[in-house]
Amino acid sequence: MKLLIDVHSHLDHPLLISKIDEIVHRARDAGLKHIITNGINPETNRICLELSKKYDIVKCGMGIYPRDALKKEAETGEAQLKVGDFDIDEEISFIKENKENIAAVSEVGLDFVNGESRQQIEDFEKMIKLAEELKKPVVIHSRKAELKCIEMLESSANKKIVMHCFSGKKSLVKRIAGNGWFLTVPTTVVRGFQFQDIAKNVPITQLFCETDSPYLDPYKEQVNEPAFVVESYKKIAEIKGMDINEVINNIYMNWQKVFE
């Protein structure tokens, strides 16, 4: 049954794009119907757009990742890309021009690992408004800024909100579910209690699966890729005591509700 979805990946990453044909081929063979590859700055937004035009199972998400966090990650080598300054309003215009070619405004949010910044909050406000204006789902990064992200999103009319790889408190998970939003179960759920808890307590009607490729690999010390998303589906089925096909069908219906 080819209905698996990887709702969050970074196929533009050097570890993946260098062998992208093989990766997409393996994803098809594993039963994937859709992969969202997410941009985080002007450069990656354009690469993701080209990938979505080349491969029918690849969908494009465009967004602006917290800029100061991205700069810090680039400096430390964690983010394998050069991060130059850019005009966010120009990039918003580019995203608007390509609204028919994107599945979501993604990846956007807040990252307070190195402290809170006004720029992040202003950028995130613009991304929330953009998703509203384009009537697109928005996929959220919320590292060490979970409560602030939720509070800002609660003021939005957009209910098509997906909290990617959410690591906040259980009370916040409950609040997200209560808002009718969605949470992802990444492939590290095979060993991560935080995500096992989300899989257990959030209704199947509000869950998606993701790899965050090339990160968060389920097998340890391997480069993650979309084909491995099946591990999230298997773990949800195990935790919820459901047949895996039932899990696949439910999550596919979530896709139809949010992204189609």
N, C-alpha and C positions, 0 to 999 in steps of 0.2 A: 504494500500500500504506500504509494509515493505521496504522502501528505505531511512529512516531517518539515518543521520550520526551525531555522536558526535565526532568531529575531535580532541578534546582535553579534556582529563580527567586524574585523578590520582587515579585509582582503587586500587593502592597499599596502599593508605592512611588508617591508622587504623580505621577511621570512616566508611570506605566502605568495606575494606577487611574482617572485622569481620562478615559481612552479604552479602558476595559477590554473593552467589547463588541466594538469593532473588533479589538483584539489577540487575543481568543479566536477570533473569526471567521477572522482570518488564520492563526492556529495550526491550526485545523481544516483550512483549505484547503491548508496546507503538509503535511498528513498526520500531525499529532500525535494520538496516542491518550491520552497522559497528560502533565500538567504538574504538578510539585509546587511549590506556592508556600509559602515558609518563613517562619514567624514568628520574631521575635527578642526579643520582650518581650510583656507582657500585651496591649498595644494591638494589635500586629501579629498576634499569635496569633488574636485575635478576628476581625480583618479577613480573615485567611486562611481561617478556618473558614467565614465567610459566603460567601466567593468559591467555596469548594468545594461549598457547598450550592446555589449559583446555577448553576454551570457543571459539566456532567458530566465534562468532560475535566480539570478542575482538582482536584487532590488537596491536602490540607492537611498541612503539617508544622508542628509546634509545638515551640518550644524557647526557651531563654534564651541569648542571645549573651553573650559575656564583658562583664559589666556596666560595668566601668570603661573598657573600650575603647569601648563604645557611647556612654557619657557623653562621652568625649573627642571622638568622631566627631560627636556632636550639637553640641558646643560649637564645633567648627571648621566646621560646616555640611556635613560629608561625609555624615552620616546625617541625612536630611531628616525628622526626627521629634523630638518633645519626649520627653526621657527623664526620667521621675520615679522616685522611689524606690518600691520595691514589695517585698512579702514573697514570696520565692521559694517558700516552702512552700505558700502559698496558691495560687500559680500552678501548682505541681505538682499540687495537688488538682484544679484546673480541667482540666488536661491529662488526668488520670486519669478525670475525669467524661466526657471526650470521646474516650476511647480508641478507640471504634468509629468515630469520624469522622476519625481521623488516619492517614496513611500512614507517618509516621516521626516520631521525636523529632529535630527539626531546626529551626533551625540552632544547634548547640552546639559548645563546644570551648574553646580557649585562644588568647589574642592578647597576645603579650608585646612588641608594638611600643613601648609606653611602659613596659615593665618588667613583671616577674613580680609577681603578687599572690596572697595566700592566698585571698582571696575567689573569684577565678577558679577556683582549684583545687578549692575546696569546692563551688562551684556545678557545676563539670564532673563531679565525683564523683557529685553528686545526679542529674545528667542521665544519666550512664552507668547508674546503678542504676535510674532510671525506665524507660529503654529495655529493660533486662533484665526488669524486673517486668511491663511491658506487652507483652513479646515483640515489640517493634517494631524496625525498622532504626534506626540512628542515623547522622546525616549531620554530618560534622566539619569545623569551621573550625580551622585550626592555624597561624596566621600567627606566624612567628618563635618558634614553640613546638612545632615538629614532633616532636622526639624525646620531649618530655614527654607530648604527646598520645598517641603510640604506646605509650609505657611504661604509661600509665594504662589505655589500652584493652586492652592485653595481659593485664591482670588481670581483665578482664570475661569472662563466659561467652558473651556475645553475639558472634556471628561475622558478623552482618549489619551490617557497618560500611562506610560509604562516605566516603572521604576527598575532600572537595570542594575542587577547585582547589588541589591540593597542590603546594607550591613548595619542598619540602625536597630534600635531597641524593639522588643516585641510589641510594646504599646504603640509604637509608630507603624509597625506592620499592620496592626489591627486598625489603626486610623486610616492607612492607605486603602485597605480592603473595604472599610466602612464608607470611604469616598467613592467606591465603585471603580477604582483604578486597578492597574495590573502590576504584577511583580514577575520577575524572571527567575528561573531556576537554572543557574549555570552548571556546566559539566563537573565542576568541583563538588557538586552535591554528593558525589559518591563517597566523599570523605569529610565534607563540611557540615557540621551540626547546625550552623546558622541557616543554611539553605535547606537542610532536611526539615527544619522547623517550619520554614515558609511553605515547603511542599506539603507538610502535614496540616497546617492551620489555615492556609488560604484556599478558598474554594477553587476547584478545577476550572471553573468558569472565569477565573481571574488570573490564570497562570500562562506564562510563555516559557519556552526553553531557549537557551542561548549557549554559545561557546565562548564569546568574547575572544575568538581566535585573533592572534596566536597565543593568547594568554589563557590561564585557568584550565590547563589540560587535565583531563580526568585520569590519565595513566601515569602522571609524574614524569618529569624530565623528557617530555616529548613536546613538539610544537603542536599546539591545538589546531584543529581545523573543523569546518562545518560537519563533515561526516561523523564526527564524534558526538554530535548533539543527541544521538540516540541514547547515550548513557543517562542524560537528564530524564528522558521519557521513561526509561526502564526504572529509574530510582523513584520517580513519582508513582508509577504503577505499584511498585513494591510498598512504598510508604502508605499509599491510600488504599491498598488492597484492591486495586482495579486491574482489569485486563488491559494490556498495553495498547491494544487497538482502540479501546474506549478512551484512553488518555490521548492518543493521537487524534481521534475524531473531535474530542472536546477542545483541544488546543487549536485544531484547524478551524473550528467554529469561532473561537476567540479571534483568530486572524481575520476571518470574514467580517466580524463585527467591528474590528478596530481599523484594519488596513484596507478594506475593499469598499 
